[in-house]
Amino acid sequence: MGGSVVGTVICSGPIVIMAASFSNVAYERLPLEEEEPPQFLIPSSAIESSSDAVGEQQQRQQALAE
């Protein structure tokens, strides 16, 4: 082995030869990585006011049920 430019090739261990044939190609498409939608930060005051509104709505429903 070797060539006229490099000379003789000497290996220090076993040689493994791998070959592939592309005559019967089967393509496998990988799923595209979808970008996560941006997450918006909600101010803590907005969270408190929304929880107050939920509490008021529950109180109204309980009053109507009674």
N, C-alpha and C positions, 0 to 999 in steps of 0.2 A: 504494500500500500504506500501511498504517498504520491508525490508528483515531482516533476522536474524542477519546480521552483523551490519547494520546501525540502524535499528529500524524503527519507524514510520516516514513517510515522511509527512510533513505539508507544504502546499503552502500558499503564501500570496495573491494570485490573481487567475484569471481564468487560466485554463490549456487548451492548444490547442494541439491536437494530429494530426500529419501529417503522411500520409502513402503513399508509392509509390509502384507500381507494375511494374516489369520488364519482364513480360511475352511477351509483344509485343513491343520490343525495336526498336526505330528509331534513328539511329545515325545521328548527324549533325556535319559535319566537318567545323571547323573554318578555314578561309584562313590563310595561313602562312604569317608571317610578313616578307616582303622582305626588304633586306638591301638596303639602298640608295647607288648608286655608288659614289665613292669618288670624291669630287670636287677639281680640281686642281686650285691653284692660278696662275693667269697669271700676269707677271710683267707689270707695267704700260707702260714701253717702248715698249713692244710687242703690246699693244693695240694701242698706238700712231702710230707705224709703219704700222699696218694693216689698220688703218683708212686712213693713207696717201695713201696706195696702192689702196684702194677703191676709193678715190678721183681722183687719176690718171686714173684709169680705166674708171670712169664716164666721165672725160674730153676727153679721147680718143674716147669713144662712141659718144659724142656730136660732136667732130671734124669730125668723119666719116659720121655722119648723115647730116652735113652741106655741 
